[in-house]
Amino acid sequence: MKIFSRFLLAGAACALLAGCATKRLPSEDLEVPKLFPEEIAILKNPDLSPNSKEKYDAIKSLIRKVDFTFTREAKTINDLLYYGDGVPDATDRPDRTITFNYQYGDHYVRLVFALYMTVVLRADVIEK
C-alpha cells in the first residue's frame, strides 16, 4: 500500500508540473490583445474569408500562444475574432453554439463555443 501511495503522489506531482509547463495565455487574459495584435487584426478583418491562407495562418499562430478553452465571455470571442466568421446553430435561443471554421487546403482549425446568453459554457479547439 505504501508503494501505491508513492506512485500516486509521483503521478500527481507530474500532472501538476505538466499543467504548469504550458506557455499559452488564457484567452481572457488582458495581455492577449496587446501581445498578438497582428494575428487578431487579421482574424477580425471582414474583407478576408475564413478560408483564406491569412486567417488560417493567423489562427494557427494564435492557438499556439492562446488557450481558447479558457474563454468564459462572449465579449472575449468578439474581441479576438470577427463575428461574421462565426456560424451559430440558432439565433432565437439563449443557449446556442457558435462555430468558427478556418480552413486552408486540407487543413482546418475549428473553434466551437457553447454559450448560454453571454456566458461561454464550453470551448473546444479542433485542429486537423
DSSP file with accessible surface (Angstrom, degrees, kcal/mol):
  #  RESIDUE AA STRUCTURE BP1 BP2  ACC     N-H-->O    O-->H-N    N-H-->O    O-->H-N    TCO  KAPPA ALPHA  PHI   PSI    X-CA   Y-CA   Z-CA
    1    1 A M     >        0   0  188      0, 0.0     4,-2.1     0, 0.0     5,-0.2   0.000 360.0 360.0 360.0 -35.4    0.0    0.0    0.0
    2    2 A K  H  >  +     0   0  144      1,-0.2     4,-1.7     2,-0.2     5,-0.1   0.894 360.0  49.3 -65.3 -38.5    2.9    2.3    0.8
    3    3 A I  H  > S+     0   0  114      1,-0.2     4,-2.3     2,-0.2    -1,-0.2   0.914 109.0  53.2 -66.6 -42.1    4.3    1.8   -2.7
    4    4 A F  H  > S+     0   0  130      1,-0.2     4,-2.5     2,-0.2    -2,-0.2   0.919 107.9  49.6 -59.5 -44.9    1.0    2.5   -4.3
    5    5 A S  H  X S+     0   0   60     -4,-2.1     4,-2.5     1,-0.2    -1,-0.2   0.864 109.6  52.4 -65.9 -32.8    0.6    5.8   -2.4
    6    6 A R  H  X S+     0   0  157     -4,-1.7     4,-2.7     2,-0.2    -1,-0.2   0.916 110.4  47.4 -67.6 -42.2    4.1    6.8   -3.6
    7    7 A F  H  X S+     0   0  147     -4,-2.3     4,-2.6     2,-0.2    -2,-0.2   0.909 112.6  50.0 -63.2 -41.2    3.2    6.1   -7.2
    8    8 A L  H  X S+     0   0  112     -4,-2.5     4,-2.3     2,-0.2    -2,-0.2   0.933 112.1  46.8 -62.9 -44.0    0.0    8.1   -6.8
    9    9 A L  H  X S+     0   0  128     -4,-2.5     4,-2.3     2,-0.2    -2,-0.2   0.914 112.7  49.5 -65.2 -41.7    1.9   11.0   -5.3
   10   10 A A  H  X S+     0   0   52     -4,-2.7     4,-2.4     2,-0.2    -2,-0.2   0.910 111.0  50.3 -64.2 -40.5    4.5   10.9   -8.0
   11   11 A G  H  X S+     0   0   41     -4,-2.6     4,-2.4     1,-0.2    -2,-0.2   0.913 110.4  49.4 -64.0 -41.8    1.8   10.8  -10.7
   12   12 A A  H  X S+     0   0   61     -4,-2.3     4,-2.3     2,-0.2    -2,-0.2   0.909 110.6  50.4 -64.4 -40.1    0.0   13.8   -9.1
   13   13 A A  H  X S+     0   0   48     -4,-2.3     4,-2.5     2,-0.2    -2,-0.2   0.916 110.8  49.0 -64.9 -41.6    3.3   15.8   -9.0
   14   14 A C  H  X S+     0   0   87     -4,-2.4     4,-2.6     2,-0.2    -2,-0.2   0.911 111.1  50.0 -63.9 -42.3    4.0   15.0  -12.7
   15   15 A A  H  X S+     0   0   66     -4,-2.4     4,-2.2     2,-0.2    -2,-0.2   0.911 111.0  49.5 -63.0 -40.4    0.5   16.1  -13.7
   16   16 A L  H  X S+     0   0  119     -4,-2.3     4,-1.7     2,-0.2    -2,-0.2   0.940 112.9  46.1 -64.7 -44.4    0.8   19.3  -11.7
   17   17 A L  H  X S+     0   0  124     -4,-2.5     4,-0.8     1,-0.2    -2,-0.2   0.892 111.6  51.5 -66.6 -38.5    4.2   20.1  -13.3
   18   18 A A  H >< S+     0   0   70     -4,-2.6     3,-0.5     1,-0.2     4,-0.4   0.900 109.2  51.3 -65.1 -38.4    2.9   19.2  -16.8
   19   19 A G  H >< S+     0   0   52     -4,-2.2     3,-0.6     1,-0.2    -1,-0.2   0.848 110.9  47.9 -67.4 -32.2   -0.1   21.5  -16.3
   20   20 A C  H 3< S+     0   0   94     -4,-1.7    -1,-0.2     1,-0.2    -2,-0.2   0.615  96.3  74.7 -82.5 -12.2    2.2   24.4  -15.2
   21   21 A A  T <<  +     0   0   68     -4,-0.8    -1,-0.2    -3,-0.5    -2,-0.2   0.630  68.9 109.4 -78.8 -12.7    4.5   23.9  -18.2
   22   22 A T    <   -     0   0   77     -3,-0.6    -3,-0.0    -4,-0.4    -4,-0.0  -0.365  49.4-166.1 -66.8 142.2    2.1   25.4  -20.7
   23   23 A K        +     0   0  199     41,-0.2     2,-0.3     2,-0.1    -1,-0.1   0.297  51.4 113.3-109.8   7.2    3.2   28.8  -22.1
   24   24 A R        -     0   0   88     42,-0.1    42,-0.3     1,-0.0    41,-0.1  -0.616  63.4-130.7 -82.3 140.9   -0.2   29.7  -23.6
   25   25 A L  E     -a   66   0A  44     40,-2.8    42,-3.4    -2,-0.3    45,-0.1  -0.626  27.5-104.5 -84.3 145.4   -2.1   32.5  -22.1
   26   26 A P  E >   -a   67   0A  46      0, 0.0     3,-2.1     0, 0.0     6,-0.2  -0.441  29.6-120.9 -64.2 143.1   -5.8   32.1  -21.3
   27   27 A S  T 3  S+     0   0    4     40,-2.0    41,-0.1     1,-0.3    44,-0.1   0.783 112.0  60.0 -58.8 -25.6   -7.9   33.8  -23.9
   28   28 A E  T 3  S+     0   0   58     39,-0.2    -1,-0.3    42,-0.1     2,-0.1   0.571  77.0 118.5 -78.7 -10.1   -9.4   36.0  -21.1
   29   29 A D    X   -     0   0   56     -3,-2.1     3,-1.4     1,-0.2    -4,-0.0  -0.353  66.8-136.9 -62.1 133.2   -6.0   37.5  -20.2
   30   30 A L  T 3  S+     0   0  144      1,-0.3     4,-0.5     2,-0.1    -1,-0.2   0.704 100.2  63.7 -65.1 -18.4   -5.9   41.2  -20.7
   31   31 A E  T 3> S+     0   0   83      1,-0.2     4,-2.6     2,-0.1     5,-0.3   0.678  79.0  85.2 -79.4 -18.0   -2.5   41.0  -22.3
   32   32 A V  H <> S+     0   0    0     -3,-1.4     4,-2.1     1,-0.2    -1,-0.2   0.933  91.2  44.2 -55.8 -51.5   -3.7   38.9  -25.3
   33   33 A P  H  4 S+     0   0   63      0, 0.0    -1,-0.2     0, 0.0    -2,-0.1   0.859 116.9  48.3 -63.3 -29.5   -4.8   41.8  -27.5
   34   34 A K  H  4 S+     0   0  147     -4,-0.5    -2,-0.2    -3,-0.2    -3,-0.1   0.854 115.8  42.1 -76.5 -35.4   -1.6   43.7  -26.6
   35   35 A L  H  < S+     0   0   90     -4,-2.6    -1,-0.2     1,-0.2    -3,-0.2   0.763 124.7  31.9 -84.0 -26.0    0.8   40.8  -27.3
   36   36 A F     X  +     0   0   27     -4,-2.1     4,-2.0    -5,-0.3     5,-0.2  -0.297  66.4 139.9-129.8  51.1   -0.8   39.5  -30.5
   37   37 A P  H  > S+     0   0   57      0, 0.0     4,-2.5     0, 0.0     5,-0.2   0.842  72.0  56.3 -67.1 -30.9   -2.3   42.5  -32.4
   38   38 A E  H  > S+     0   0  127      2,-0.2     4,-2.0     1,-0.2     5,-0.2   0.952 110.1  43.0 -66.4 -49.6   -1.2   41.3  -35.8
   39   39 A E  H  > S+     0   0   21      1,-0.2     4,-2.6     2,-0.2     5,-0.2   0.922 116.1  48.8 -61.8 -43.3   -3.0   37.9  -35.6
   40   40 A I  H  X S+     0   0   15     -4,-2.0     4,-2.3     1,-0.2    -1,-0.2   0.909 108.6  53.4 -65.6 -40.0   -6.1   39.5  -34.1
   41   41 A A  H  X S+     0   0   63     -4,-2.5     4,-0.5    -5,-0.2    -1,-0.2   0.910 111.1  46.6 -61.6 -40.4   -6.2   42.2  -36.8
   42   42 A I  H >< S+     0   0   59     -4,-2.0     3,-1.0     1,-0.2    -2,-0.2   0.941 113.4  48.0 -66.5 -45.4   -6.1   39.5  -39.5
   43   43 A L  H 3< S+     0   0    0     -4,-2.6    39,-1.1     1,-0.2    -2,-0.2   0.827 113.2  48.1 -66.7 -29.6   -8.8   37.4  -37.8
   44   44 A K  H 3< S+     0   0   79     -4,-2.3    -1,-0.2    37,-0.2    -2,-0.2   0.521  82.8 114.7 -87.7  -3.7  -11.1   40.4  -37.3
   45   45 A N    X<  -     0   0   54     -3,-1.0     3,-1.2    -4,-0.5    37,-0.1  -0.539  50.6-163.4 -72.5 113.8  -10.7   41.6  -40.9
   46   46 A P  T 3  S+     0   0   75      0, 0.0    -1,-0.2     0, 0.0    -4,-0.0   0.680  84.8  66.1 -72.4 -14.7  -14.1   41.3  -42.6
   47   47 A D  T 3  S+     0   0  144      2,-0.1     2,-0.4    -3,-0.0    -2,-0.1   0.608  89.7  77.1 -81.7 -12.5  -12.6   41.5  -46.0
   48   48 A L  S <  S-     0   0   42     -3,-1.2     0, 0.0    -6,-0.2     0, 0.0  -0.843  82.0-126.2-100.7 136.5  -10.8   38.2  -45.6
   49   49 A S    >   -     0   0   63     -2,-0.4     3,-2.0     1,-0.1     6,-0.4  -0.455  19.0-122.2 -73.6 149.2  -12.6   34.9  -45.9
   50   50 A P  T 3  S+     0   0   34      0, 0.0    53,-0.7     0, 0.0    -1,-0.1   0.729 115.4  58.7 -63.7 -16.5  -12.4   32.4  -43.1
   51   51 A N  T 3  S+     0   0   87     51,-0.2    54,-0.2     4,-0.1     2,-0.2   0.222  83.5 115.2 -94.8  14.4  -11.0   30.0  -45.8
   52   52 A S  S <> S-     0   0   19     -3,-2.0     4,-2.3     1,-0.1     5,-0.2  -0.509  74.6-125.2 -83.9 153.1   -8.1   32.4  -46.6
   53   53 A K  H  > S+     0   0   91      1,-0.2     4,-2.9     2,-0.2     5,-0.3   0.884 110.2  58.1 -61.6 -36.3   -4.5   31.4  -46.0
   54   54 A E  H  > S+     0   0  103      2,-0.2     4,-2.2     1,-0.2    -1,-0.2   0.932 109.8  40.8 -61.4 -48.7   -4.1   34.6  -44.0
   55   55 A K  H  > S+     0   0    0     -6,-0.4     4,-2.7     2,-0.2     5,-0.3   0.901 115.2  52.0 -69.6 -37.9   -6.8   33.8  -41.5
   56   56 A Y  H  X S+     0   0   22     -4,-2.3     4,-2.4     1,-0.2    -2,-0.2   0.950 112.6  44.9 -62.1 -46.9   -5.8   30.1  -41.3
   57   57 A D  H  X S+     0   0   69     -4,-2.9     4,-2.3     1,-0.2    -1,-0.2   0.892 113.1  52.1 -63.7 -38.1   -2.1   31.1  -40.6
   58   58 A A  H  X S+     0   0    5     -4,-2.2     4,-2.5    -5,-0.3    -2,-0.2   0.927 111.8  44.4 -66.2 -43.6   -3.2   33.7  -38.0
   59   59 A I  H  X S+     0   0    0     -4,-2.7     4,-2.8     2,-0.2     5,-0.2   0.897 111.9  53.4 -70.8 -36.5   -5.4   31.3  -36.1
   60   60 A K  H  X S+     0   0   34     -4,-2.4     4,-0.8    -5,-0.3    -1,-0.2   0.936 112.8  44.5 -59.7 -44.9   -2.8   28.6  -36.2
   61   61 A S  H >X S+     0   0   29     -4,-2.3     4,-0.6    -5,-0.2     3,-0.5   0.922 114.3  49.6 -64.7 -43.3   -0.3   31.0  -34.7
   62   62 A L  H >X S+     0   0    0     -4,-2.5     4,-2.8     1,-0.2     3,-1.2   0.893 105.3  54.8 -68.5 -39.0   -2.7   32.3  -32.1
   63   63 A I  H 3< S+     0   0    8     -4,-2.8    -1,-0.2     1,-0.3    -2,-0.2   0.729 103.3  58.2 -71.4 -16.3   -3.8   28.9  -30.8
   64   64 A R  H << S+     0   0  158     -4,-0.8    -1,-0.3    -3,-0.5    -2,-0.2   0.722 120.0  28.7 -77.2 -20.9   -0.2   28.1  -30.2
   65   65 A K  H << S+     0   0   75     -3,-1.2   -40,-2.8    -4,-0.6     2,-0.4   0.625 120.0  51.8-111.2 -22.3    0.0   31.1  -27.9
   66   66 A V  E  <  -a   25   0A   0     -4,-2.8     2,-0.9   -42,-0.3    -1,-0.2  -0.976  68.6-141.1-126.2 133.7   -3.5   31.5  -26.5
   67   67 A D  E >   -a   26   0A  16    -42,-3.4   -40,-2.0    -2,-0.4     3,-1.2  -0.809  15.0-174.9 -95.6 103.8   -5.7   28.9  -24.9
   68   68 A F  G >  S+     0   0    2     -2,-0.9     3,-1.8     1,-0.3    -1,-0.2   0.639  73.8  78.9 -74.4 -13.3   -9.2   29.4  -26.1
   69   69 A T  G 3  S+     0   0   56      1,-0.3    54,-0.3    -3,-0.1    -1,-0.3   0.655  86.0  62.9 -70.5 -11.0  -10.6   26.7  -23.8
   70   70 A F  G <  S+     0   0   99     -3,-1.2    -1,-0.3   -45,-0.1     2,-0.2   0.345  73.6 126.5 -89.9   4.5  -10.4   29.4  -21.0
   71   71 A T    <   +     0   0    1     -3,-1.8     3,-0.1     1,-0.2    -3,-0.0  -0.480  23.5 162.2 -67.0 128.3  -12.9   31.6  -22.8
   72   72 A R        +     0   0  118     -2,-0.2    48,-1.8     1,-0.2     2,-0.4   0.485  54.1  54.4-124.5 -11.2  -15.8   32.5  -20.5
   73   73 A E  B >>  -B  119   0B  99     46,-0.2     4,-1.1     1,-0.1     3,-0.8  -0.981  67.8-136.2-131.6 142.9  -17.5   35.5  -22.0
   74   74 A A  H 3> S+     0   0   14     44,-2.6     4,-2.3    -2,-0.4     5,-0.2   0.829 105.8  67.2 -61.7 -29.3  -18.9   36.2  -25.5
   75   75 A K  H 3> S+     0   0  122     43,-0.3     4,-2.1     1,-0.2    -1,-0.2   0.888  95.9  54.5 -59.1 -38.1  -17.2   39.6  -25.3
   76   76 A T  H <> S+     0   0   12     -3,-0.8     4,-1.6     2,-0.2    -1,-0.2   0.915 106.2  51.3 -64.0 -40.7  -13.8   37.8  -25.5
   77   77 A I  H  X S+     0   0    8     -4,-1.1     4,-2.7     1,-0.2     3,-0.4   0.944 112.1  46.9 -59.8 -46.6  -14.9   36.0  -28.7
   78   78 A N  H  < S+     0   0   78     -4,-2.3    -1,-0.2     1,-0.2    -2,-0.2   0.808 110.1  53.9 -66.2 -29.6  -15.9   39.3  -30.2
   79   79 A D  H  < S+     0   0   68     -4,-2.1    -1,-0.2    -5,-0.2    -2,-0.2   0.798 120.8  29.5 -73.2 -28.7  -12.6   40.9  -29.1
   80   80 A L  H  < S+     0   0    2     -4,-1.6     2,-0.3    -3,-0.4    -2,-0.2   0.712 120.5  40.6-105.8 -24.9  -10.5   38.2  -30.7
   81   81 A L  S  < S-     0   0    0     -4,-2.7     2,-0.5    -5,-0.2   -37,-0.2  -0.900  82.9-104.1-129.1 155.7  -12.5   37.0  -33.7
   82   82 A Y    >   -     0   0   52    -39,-1.1     3,-2.0    -2,-0.3     4,-0.5  -0.662  26.5-143.9 -79.0 121.3  -14.7   38.6  -36.4
   83   83 A Y  G >  S+     0   0  167     -2,-0.5     3,-1.3     1,-0.3    -1,-0.2   0.805  96.4  65.6 -58.0 -29.9  -18.3   37.8  -35.5
   84   84 A G  G 3  S+     0   0   43      1,-0.3    -1,-0.3   -40,-0.1   -40,-0.0   0.703  94.6  59.0 -68.2 -17.2  -19.2   37.4  -39.2
   85   85 A D  G <  S+     0   0   14     -3,-2.0    16,-0.6   -42,-0.1    -1,-0.3   0.646  89.3  92.2 -83.2 -15.3  -16.9   34.3  -39.4
   86   86 A G  E <   -C  100   0B  13     -3,-1.3    14,-0.2    -4,-0.5    12,-0.0  -0.573  62.8-154.3 -84.0 142.3  -18.9   32.5  -36.7
   87   87 A V  E     -C   99   0B 100     12,-2.5    12,-2.1    -2,-0.2     2,-0.2  -0.948  11.4-154.5-117.2 109.9  -21.8   30.3  -37.6
   88   88 A P  E     -C   98   0B  56      0, 0.0    10,-0.2     0, 0.0     3,-0.1  -0.543  15.4-143.1 -82.0 149.8  -24.5   29.9  -34.8
   89   89 A D  S    S+     0   0   91      8,-2.2     2,-0.3     1,-0.3     9,-0.1   0.690  88.6   6.4 -81.2 -18.4  -26.7   26.9  -34.6
   90   90 A A        -     0   0   12      7,-0.3    -1,-0.3     3,-0.1     7,-0.0  -0.977  50.1-169.6-158.1 150.0  -29.6   29.1  -33.5
   91   91 A T  S    S+     0   0  126     -2,-0.3    -1,-0.1    -3,-0.1     5,-0.1   0.510  85.8  58.2-116.9 -10.3  -30.2   32.8  -33.2
   92   92 A D  S    S+     0   0  136      3,-0.1     3,-0.0     2,-0.0     4,-0.0   0.233  93.5  75.0-107.4  12.8  -33.5   32.8  -31.3
   93   93 A R  S    S-     0   0  104      1,-0.1    24,-0.1     2,-0.1    -3,-0.1  -0.925  72.4-135.5-123.8 150.6  -32.4   30.8  -28.2
   94   94 A P  S    S+     0   0   60      0, 0.0    23,-3.3     0, 0.0     2,-0.6   0.837  97.2  62.2 -72.4 -27.4  -30.4   31.8  -25.2
   95   95 A D  E    S+ D   0 116B  80     21,-0.3     2,-0.3    -3,-0.0    21,-0.2  -0.860  74.3 140.1-100.1 124.2  -28.4   28.5  -25.4
   96   96 A R  E     - D   0 115B  59     19,-2.1    19,-3.3    -2,-0.6     2,-0.4  -0.968  44.7-125.9-154.3 167.2  -26.5   28.2  -28.7
   97   97 A T  E     - D   0 114B  37     -2,-0.3    -8,-2.2    17,-0.2     2,-0.5  -0.979  16.9-161.6-122.7 133.8  -23.3   27.1  -30.2
   98   98 A I  E     -CD  88 113B  30     15,-2.7    15,-2.8    -2,-0.4     2,-0.5  -0.977   8.5-162.8-117.2 128.9  -21.1   29.3  -32.4
   99   99 A T  E     -CD  87 112B  39    -12,-2.1   -12,-2.5    -2,-0.5     2,-0.5  -0.939   8.6-166.2-116.3 130.6  -18.5   27.7  -34.7
  100  100 A F  E     -CD  86 111B   4     11,-3.0    11,-2.9    -2,-0.5     2,-0.6  -0.975  11.1-171.3-111.7 120.3  -15.6   29.4  -36.3
  101  101 A N  E     - D   0 110B  41    -16,-0.6     2,-0.6    -2,-0.5     9,-0.2  -0.958   7.0-174.8-119.7 114.6  -14.0   27.3  -39.0
  102  102 A Y  E     + D   0 109B   0      7,-3.0     7,-2.6    -2,-0.6     2,-0.4  -0.945  17.0 175.1-109.6 113.3  -10.7   28.4  -40.5
  103  103 A Q  E     + D   0 108B  76    -53,-0.7     2,-0.3    -2,-0.6     5,-0.2  -0.939  18.0 171.6-125.5 142.0   -9.8   26.2  -43.4
  104  104 A Y  E >   - D   0 107B 108      3,-2.6     3,-1.8    -2,-0.4     2,-0.2  -0.909  67.0 -39.4-147.8 119.9   -7.0   26.2  -45.9
  105  105 A G  T 3  S-     0   0   52     -2,-0.3    -1,-0.0     1,-0.3     0, 0.0  -0.429 123.4 -22.4  65.0-132.4   -6.4   23.3  -48.3
  106  106 A D  T 3  S+     0   0  133     -2,-0.2     2,-0.3    -3,-0.1    -1,-0.3   0.307 124.0  82.0 -91.8   7.2   -6.9   20.0  -46.5
  107  107 A H  E <   +D  104   0B 100     -3,-1.8    -3,-2.6     2,-0.0     2,-0.3  -0.835  52.5 173.4-115.9 153.0   -6.3   21.5  -43.0
  108  108 A Y  E     -D  103   0B  49     20,-2.1    20,-2.6    -2,-0.3     2,-0.4  -0.988  25.6-148.4-152.3 159.3   -8.6   23.4  -40.6
  109  109 A V  E     -DE 102 127B   0     -7,-2.6    -7,-3.0    -2,-0.3     2,-0.5  -0.997  22.1-168.3-126.5 125.2   -8.8   24.9  -37.2
  110  110 A R  E     -DE 101 126B  78     16,-3.4    16,-3.0    -2,-0.4     2,-0.5  -0.966   7.2-165.5-119.7 126.7  -12.3   24.9  -35.7
  111  111 A L  E     -DE 100 125B   0    -11,-2.9   -11,-3.0    -2,-0.5     2,-0.5  -0.958   8.3-170.1-109.4 124.5  -13.3   26.8  -32.6
  112  112 A V  E     -DE  99 124B  19     12,-2.6    12,-2.6    -2,-0.5     2,-0.5  -0.970   1.5-171.3-120.9 121.6  -16.6   25.8  -31.1
  113  113 A F  E     -DE  98 123B   1    -15,-2.8   -15,-2.7    -2,-0.5     2,-0.6  -0.957  10.0-157.2-116.3 121.7  -18.2   27.8  -28.3
  114  114 A A  E     -DE  97 122B  12      8,-2.9     7,-3.0    -2,-0.5     8,-1.4  -0.883  25.8-175.7 -96.1 120.9  -21.2   26.7  -26.4
  115  115 A L  E     -DE  96 120B   3    -19,-3.3   -19,-2.1    -2,-0.6     2,-0.4  -0.856  32.1-159.9-119.4 153.4  -23.0   29.7  -24.9
  116  116 A Y  E >  S-DE  95 119B 118      3,-2.6     3,-2.4    -2,-0.3     2,-0.4  -0.962  79.8 -51.1-125.4 109.9  -25.8   30.5  -22.6
  117  117 A M  T 3  S-     0   0  108    -23,-3.3   -21,-0.1    -2,-0.4   -24,-0.0  -0.462 124.8 -21.0  57.2-109.8  -26.7   34.1  -23.3
  118  118 A T  T 3  S+     0   0   98     -2,-0.4   -44,-2.6    -3,-0.1     2,-0.5   0.347 117.7  97.7-108.4   7.4  -23.3   35.8  -23.0
  119  119 A V  E <   -BE  73 116B  73     -3,-2.4    -3,-2.6   -46,-0.2     2,-0.7  -0.832  68.0-138.4-100.5 128.6  -21.6   33.2  -20.9
  120  120 A V  E     - E   0 115B   2    -48,-1.8    -5,-0.3    -2,-0.5     3,-0.1  -0.765  20.1-179.1 -84.8 117.9  -19.3   30.6  -22.6
  121  121 A L  E     +     0   0B 114     -7,-3.0     2,-0.3    -2,-0.7    -6,-0.2   0.795  68.6   2.4 -85.5 -33.3  -20.1   27.2  -21.0
  122  122 A R  E     - E   0 114B 126     -8,-1.4    -8,-2.9     2,-0.0     2,-0.4  -0.986  58.5-164.6-155.6 143.4  -17.5   25.3  -23.1
  123  123 A A  E     - E   0 113B   7     -2,-0.3     2,-0.4   -54,-0.3   -10,-0.2  -0.999   9.2-171.4-134.1 129.8  -15.0   26.0  -25.7
  124  124 A D  E     - E   0 112B  58    -12,-2.6   -12,-2.6    -2,-0.4     2,-0.5  -0.963  10.8-157.4-122.3 142.1  -13.3   23.4  -27.9
  125  125 A V  E     - E   0 111B  47     -2,-0.4     2,-0.5   -14,-0.2   -14,-0.2  -0.982  13.0-173.8-117.8 119.0  -10.4   23.7  -30.3
  126  126 A I  E     - E   0 110B  69    -16,-3.0   -16,-3.4    -2,-0.5     2,-0.4  -0.971   4.1-176.2-117.1 128.2  -10.3   21.1  -33.1
  127  127 A E  E       E   0 109B  96     -2,-0.5   -18,-0.2   -18,-0.2    -2,-0.0  -0.976 360.0 360.0-130.2 133.6   -7.3   21.0  -35.4
  128  128 A K              0   0  129    -20,-2.6   -20,-2.1    -2,-0.4    -2,-0.0  -0.999 360.0 360.0-137.0 360.0   -6.6   18.9  -38.4
